Amino acid sequence: MRGPAGDTPKGRAARARIVEAAWDLLVHDGSVPLTAGLTVRSVAAAAGMSPGAVQHHFPTMADLSDAMVDAVLVGVSVEPVEAAGLGMERVDESGFAEAVRAGAQANWDVLSSADESEVERRLRRLYALAVGRGADSESMRARLGEELWGSYRPTVESMMDSLVEAAGRRPVDPFTVGDLAQLTGALAEGLLAESMCGGVPVRAGLYADSVVALALALTVPARRRWTLADVDAGLHEPAGTALDRVDVAVDAACAAAGLFSEGYADVGLAAVAAAAGADVSVESIVDAFGTSRSVAAVSFARHLDALVAAAVRRRDTSVEVALSDVVTELARRAQAEPWVAAALVHERVLARASDPDRLVGLDVRRAVPLDDLIGDLLAELRPGWERREVDATAALVVDTVLNQSAGRSEEALGALVARVLRLVPSD
């Protein structure tokens, strides 16, 4: 407490009476100082004390104002252990998303459940002062930032850090758990300020739903998931918590293909889950893909049947003709979907550059095995080549077709295909 009086039970009781009396006498709203319009005599009369006693405990109105703020902030303090513990109990039972939801809701309940007749009314007054431009507004913003949100953000960071680790996840670059805590703290601050100062009601569950969306968007599984090797080894997530088969994940991406006609940057993973079907959760989409760009890239897998058909149609007649046919079909379909082709190029580069043991989401080269399709034809066309040379040339052909098609969607197919086929050395 900021007053100079001795810290004794009797002194604390007297100060509490004075503070309560001052709050009861509050006559101004908005950005004017808390004690505007109050006098030592009016506060003393309301507290049932002498003016001298009030001045003994609070020599100035600034001291009294600070004590009034102290009383409110104590009433809305947040305890991190309970929220984190509630969330941790849910990780194994219900998965990461529900664990985050439980912890976030527990924190929100503490922040928003103050009694309307006392603490909430007073907190609303502090918010109004902080967001205004009055003489005390800057100092009020500093106090709320340090003493309310300064304690709340470490609470959320502690909770998130525990949940992320327990769920085997990590923040996506360049974000940290601290960033996630800062964002969720700012969200809580904004919602409370809008509700308390603007009178806008906050939908039940809005804060918890938003924190879950942030947590899923900004974290990914810490280890590789959803490759063919994982499927073969039977390393699946528990039923109902994730997409546990590569072909199911590919089907989900293909179902969402229509979302990417104008690009993928503005396509949310919630929209992908909705397009994939009622039995596919947002969390499973996040686990399987990580980003909407990855979904767009994998959605190209729906063209595989047509590409295989092009490869075998005239293979018995001429392998060279079959190679030309499949490259032409690949270019035609990539030109028709330049955004998807661009996403596929990007994801292929990332897959090659990534440590296989740290690759997050589907390995797009296996989910959309274009290299294998071209490589089989090249191996037959150039039987003297080593496998390494076949694989490198196949990857070069596929990357060039996709890249050129995405960037030159109006170019004549014949010219594009002829340029690409020159990449294949003659015997």
C-alpha positions in Angstrom: 0.0 0.0 0.0 1.3 3.4 -0.9 0.1 5.4 2.2 2.6 6.1 5.0 0.6 4.8 7.9 1.9 1.7 9.8 1.0 -1.7 8.4 -1.0 -3.0 11.3 -4.4 -4.8 11.3 -6.0 -1.7 12.7 -4.3 0.5 10.1 -5.3 -1.9 7.2 -8.9 -1.9 8.3 -9.0 1.8 8.5 -7.5 2.2 5.0 -9.9 -0.3 3.6 -12.9 1.7 5.0 -11.5 4.9 3.5 -11.0 3.2 0.1 -14.5 1.7 0.1 -15.9 5.1 1.0 -14.0 6.8 -1.8 -15.3 4.3 -4.3 -18.9 4.7 -3.1 -18.6 8.5 -3.5 -17.2 8.3 -7.0 -19.1 10.9 -9.0 -17.3 11.1 -12.4 -16.9 8.6 -15.2 -14.5 8.7 -18.2 -10.9 9.9 -18.2 -11.0 12.3 -15.2 -9.0 11.3 -12.1 -10.6 8.9 -9.8 -10.7 11.3 -6.9 -12.0 14.2 -9.0 -14.9 15.9 -7.1 -14.0 14.2 -3.8 -12.7 16.0 -0.7 -11.0 14.9 2.4 -14.1 15.9 4.4 -16.6 14.0 2.1 -14.5 10.9 2.2 -14.0 11.1 6.0 -17.8 11.6 6.5 -18.6 8.5 4.4 -16.0 6.4 6.2 -17.1 7.6 9.6 -13.7 9.1 10.4 -12.2 12.4 11.1 -10.6 14.3 8.2 -7.3 14.1 10.1 -7.6 10.3 10.2 -8.0 10.2 6.4 -5.0 12.4 5.9 -3.0 10.3 8.3 -3.5 7.3 6.1 -3.5 9.1 2.7 -1.7 12.4 2.9 -2.7 13.3 -0.7 -5.5 12.4 -3.1 -3.0 10.7 -5.3 -2.2 8.3 -2.5 -5.9 7.6 -2.1 -6.3 7.1 -5.9 -3.4 4.6 -5.9 -5.0 2.6 -3.0 -8.4 2.6 -4.9 -6.6 1.0 -7.9 -4.8 -1.5 -5.6 -8.1 -2.7 -4.2 -9.5 -3.4 -7.7 -6.5 -5.2 -9.1 -6.4 -7.5 -6.0 -10.0 -8.5 -6.8 -9.1 -9.7 -10.3 -5.8 -11.4 -9.7 -5.2 -14.6 -11.8 -3.7 -17.8 -10.4 -1.8 -19.7 -13.1 -1.5 -23.1 -11.4 -5.2 -23.8 -11.4 -5.7 -22.9 -15.1 -2.6 -24.8 -16.2 -3.6 -27.8 -14.1 -7.1 -27.9 -15.6 -5.7 -27.8 -19.1 -3.1 -30.5 -18.4 -5.8 -32.9 -17.2 -7.4 -32.7 -20.7 -4.3 -33.3 -22.9 -4.4 -37.1 -22.7 -8.2 -37.3 -22.4 -9.4 -34.9 -25.1 -6.4 -33.7 -27.1 -4.5 -30.4 -27.4 -7.4 -28.2 -28.5 -9.8 -29.2 -25.7 -6.9 -28.8 -23.2 -6.2 -25.3 -24.3 -10.0 -24.5 -24.3 -10.3 -25.7 -20.7 -7.3 -23.6 -19.5 -8.4 -20.5 -21.4 -11.9 -20.7 -20.2 -10.7 -21.0 -16.6 -8.6 -17.9 -17.0 -11.5 -16.0 -18.7 -13.9 -17.0 -15.9 -11.5 -15.4 -13.4 -11.1 -12.2 -15.3 -14.8 -11.8 -16.2 -16.7 -13.1 -13.2 -16.3 -10.1 -10.9 -19.4 -8.9 -9.1 -21.2 -6.3 -11.2 -22.1 -4.2 -8.2 -18.5 -3.8 -7.1 -15.3 -5.0 -8.8 -16.6 -5.0 -12.4 -18.0 -1.5 -12.1 -14.7 -0.3 -10.6 -12.6 -2.1 -13.2 -14.7 -0.5 -15.9 -13.9 2.8 -14.5 -10.2 2.0 -14.5 -10.4 1.0 -18.2 -12.2 4.2 -19.1 -9.4 6.2 -17.4 -6.7 4.1 -19.1 -8.1 4.5 -22.7 -8.8 8.2 -22.3 -6.5 11.2 -22.5 -6.8 12.6 -19.1 -4.1 13.6 -16.7 -4.0 10.1 -15.1 -4.5 8.1 -18.2 -0.9 7.3 -18.9 -0.1 6.2 -15.4 -3.3 4.1 -15.3 -2.3 2.3 -18.6 1.1 1.6 -17.0 -0.4 0.2 -13.9 -2.9 -2.0 -15.7 -0.1 -3.2 -18.1 2.2 -4.1 -15.2 0.0 -5.3 -12.5 -3.0 -6.8 -14.3 -1.8 -7.9 -17.8 1.8 -8.1 -16.6 0.7 -11.0 -14.3 -1.9 -12.4 -16.7 0.5 -13.0 -19.6 3.0 -15.1 -17.6 0.0 -17.1 -16.4 -1.0 -17.8 -20.0 2.6 -18.4 -21.1 3.1 -20.9 -18.2 -0.1 -22.7 -19.2 0.6 -22.8 -22.9 4.2 -23.9 -22.4 3.0 -26.9 -20.3 0.3 -27.8 -22.8 2.4 -27.4 -25.9 5.1 -29.6 -24.4 2.7 -32.2 -23.1 1.0 -32.4 -26.5 4.3 -32.9 -28.3 3.9 -29.6 -30.3 6.1 -26.6 -30.9 5.5 -23.0 -32.1 5.9 -22.4 -35.8 8.7 -20.1 -36.8 9.1 -17.2 -36.0 6.6 -17.4 -33.1 7.3 -18.4 -29.5 5.1 -19.5 -26.7 5.6 -16.0 -25.3 4.2 -14.5 -28.5 1.1 -16.7 -28.1 0.7 -15.6 -24.5 1.0 -11.9 -25.6 -1.6 -12.4 -28.3 -4.1 -14.1 -26.0 -3.5 -11.5 -23.3 -4.2 -8.7 -25.7 -7.3 -10.5 -26.9 -8.6 -10.8 -23.3 -7.7 -7.1 -22.6 -9.6 -6.1 -25.8 -12.7 -8.1 -25.1 -12.9 -6.9 -21.5 -12.4 -3.3 -22.5 -15.0 -3.6 -25.2 -17.5 -5.2 -22.8 -16.8 -2.9 -19.8 -16.3 0.4 -21.6 -18.4 0.0 -24.7 -21.2 -2.2 -23.3 -20.7 -4.8 -26.1 -21.6 -8.3 -24.8 -19.0 -11.0 -25.2 -20.4 -14.3 -26.5 -20.0 -17.2 -24.1 -16.9 -19.2 -25.2 -15.7 -16.5 -27.6 -12.4 -16.0 -25.8 -11.7 -19.8 -25.3 -12.6 -20.5 -29.0 -10.3 -17.7 -30.1 -7.4 -19.0 -28.0 -7.8 -22.5 -29.4 -7.8 -21.1 -32.9 -4.6 -19.2 -32.2 -2.9 -22.2 -30.5 -3.7 -24.5 -33.4 -2.6 -21.9 -36.0 0.7 -21.1 -34.3 1.8 -24.5 -33.2 2.5 -27.7 -35.1 3.5 -31.3 -34.1 7.1 -31.3 -32.9 7.9 -34.5 -34.8 7.3 -35.8 -38.3 3.8 -37.1 -38.9 1.7 -38.4 -41.7 4.3 -39.9 -44.0 3.9 -43.2 -45.8 6.6 -44.6 -43.5 4.4 -43.7 -40.5 1.4 -45.4 -42.0 3.4 -48.6 -42.8 4.7 -48.6 -39.2 1.2 -48.2 -37.8 2.2 -45.0 -36.0 -1.3 -43.5 -35.8 -2.9 -41.0 -33.5 -5.8 -42.2 -31.3 -9.0 -42.7 -33.2 -11.0 -39.5 -33.6 -8.2 -37.1 -32.7 -6.4 -36.8 -36.1 -6.3 -37.9 -39.7 -4.5 -41.2 -39.2 -4.0 -42.3 -42.8 -2.1 -40.6 -45.6 -4.9 -41.3 -48.1 -7.5 -39.8 -45.7 -5.4 -36.7 -45.5 -5.0 -36.5 -49.2 -8.7 -37.0 -49.7 -9.3 -34.0 -47.3 -7.0 -31.8 -49.3 -8.6 -32.8 -52.6 -12.0 -32.0 -51.2 -10.8 -28.5 -50.4 -9.3 -27.9 -53.8 -12.0 -25.5 -54.8 -11.0 -23.1 -52.1 -7.7 -22.2 -53.8 -8.8 -20.8 -57.1 -7.8 -17.3 -56.0 -4.8 -18.3 -53.9 -4.2 -20.0 -50.6 -3.0 -17.2 -48.3 -6.5 -16.2 -47.2 -7.8 -19.8 -46.8 -8.1 -20.8 -43.2 -7.7 -24.4 -42.0 -11.1 -24.2 -40.5 -12.5 -23.8 -44.0 -10.4 -26.7 -45.2 -11.9 -28.9 -42.4 -15.4 -27.8 -43.3 -14.8 -28.7 -46.9 -13.4 -32.1 -45.9 -16.5 -33.2 -44.1 -18.2 -33.2 -40.8 -16.0 -36.0 -39.4 -12.8 -34.0 -39.9 -11.7 -31.6 -37.2 -9.7 -28.5 -37.5 -7.1 -29.9 -35.2 -6.6 -33.0 -37.4 -6.2 -30.7 -40.5 -3.6 -28.6 -38.6 -1.7 -31.8 -37.5 -1.7 -33.3 -41.0 -0.8 -30.2 -43.0 0.3 -27.3 -40.8 -0.5 -24.6 -43.4 -3.1 -23.9 -46.1 -0.3 -23.8 -48.7 0.5 -27.5 -47.8 -3.2 -28.3 -48.3 -3.2 -26.6 -51.7 -0.1 -28.4 -52.8 -1.5 -31.8 -51.8 -4.8 -31.1 -53.5 -3.0 -31.6 -56.8 -3.1 -35.3 -56.0 -6.6 -35.5 -57.4 -5.0 -35.3 -60.9 -2.9 -38.4 -60.4 -5.3 -40.8 -62.1 -5.4 -38.7 -65.2 -1.6 -38.4 -65.2 -1.1 -42.1 -64.8 -3.5 -42.7 -67.7 -1.5 -40.3 -69.9 1.7 -42.1 -69.0 0.4 -45.6 -70.0 -1.8 -44.6 -72.9 0.9 -44.9 -75.5 3.7 -46.4 -73.5 3.7 -49.7 -75.5 4.1 -47.7 -78.7 6.9 -45.4 -77.5 8.2 -44.5 -74.0 9.4 -41.2 -75.4 5.9 -40.4 -76.6 4.5 -41.5 -73.2 6.9 -39.1 -71.5 5.8 -36.3 -73.7 2.1 -37.1 -73.1 2.5 -37.1 -69.3 4.5 -33.9 -69.3 1.9 -32.3 -71.5 -0.9 -33.4 -69.2 1.0 -32.2 -66.1 1.6 -28.8 -67.7 -2.0 -28.5 -68.8 -3.4 -29.2 -65.3 -0.8 -27.0 -63.6 -1.6 -24.1 -66.0 -5.3 -24.5 -65.1 -4.4 -24.1 -61.4 -1.4 -21.8 -61.1 -1.9 -21.1 -57.4 -1.9 -24.8 -56.6 1.1 -25.4 -58.9 3.0 -22.6 -57.1 2.1 -24.1 -53.7 3.3 -27.5 -54.9 6.6 -26.1 -56.1 7.2 -24.4 -52.7 6.3 -27.4 -50.7 8.5 -29.7 -52.8 11.5 -27.4 -52.1 10.7 -27.3 -48.4 10.5 -31.1 -48.3 13.9 -31.5 -49.9 15.5 -29.0 -47.6 14.0 -30.4 -44.4 15.5 -32.9 -42.1 13.2 -35.9 -42.6 12.9 -36.5 -38.8 11.7 -32.9 -38.3 9.4 -32.7 -41.3 6.0 -31.5 -40.2 2.9 -32.7 -42.0 2.7 -34.7 -45.2 5.8 -35.2 -47.3 4.3 -33.7 -50.5 6.7 -35.8 -52.7 5.0 -38.9 -51.4 1.5 -37.5 -51.2 1.8 -36.3 -54.8 4.3 -38.8 -56.3 5.0 -37.0 -59.6 8.8 -37.8 -59.4 8.0 -41.5 -59.3 5.7 -41.2 -62.3 8.3 -39.4 -64.4 11.2 -41.4 -63.0 9.6 -44.8 -64.1 9.5 -43.5 -67.7 13.0 -42.1 -67.6 14.4 -45.4 -66.2 12.8 -47.2 -69.1 13.9 -44.6 -71.6 17.5 -44.4 -70.4 18.3 -47.9 -69.1 22.0 -47.0 -68.7 21.4 -44.3 -66.1 22.1 -44.8 -62.5 19.1 -44.4 -60.2 20.5 -41.2 -58.7 20.6 -39.6 -62.2 17.0 -40.8 -62.9 15.7 -39.4 -59.7 17.5 -36.0 -60.1 16.3 -35.6 -63.7 12.7 -36.6 -62.8 12.6 -34.0 -60.0 14.1 -31.4 -62.3 11.4 -32.1 -65.0 8.6 -32.0 -62.5 9.8 -28.8 -60.8 10.3 -27.1 -64.2 6.9 -28.0 -65.5 5.1 -26.8 -62.3 7.2 -23.6 -62.0 6.9 -22.7 -65.7 3.2 -23.5 -65.8 2.4 -21.4 -62.7 4.3 -18.4 -64.0 3.3 -18.7 -67.7 -0.3 -20.0 -67.5 -1.0 -18.5 -71.0 1.9 -20.0 -72.8 1.2 -22.6 -75.5 1.5 -26.1 -74.1 3.6 -27.3 -77.1 6.3 -24.7 -76.5 6.4 -25.3 -72.8 6.6 -29.1 -73.1 9.3 -28.9 -75.8 11.4 -26.7 -73.5 11.0 -29.0 -70.6 11.9 -32.2 -72.6 15.2 -30.6 -73.6 16.2 -31.2 -69.9 16.3 -34.9 -70.6 19.8 -35.7 -71.9 20.0 -38.0 -74.9 22.0 -41.2 -74.7 
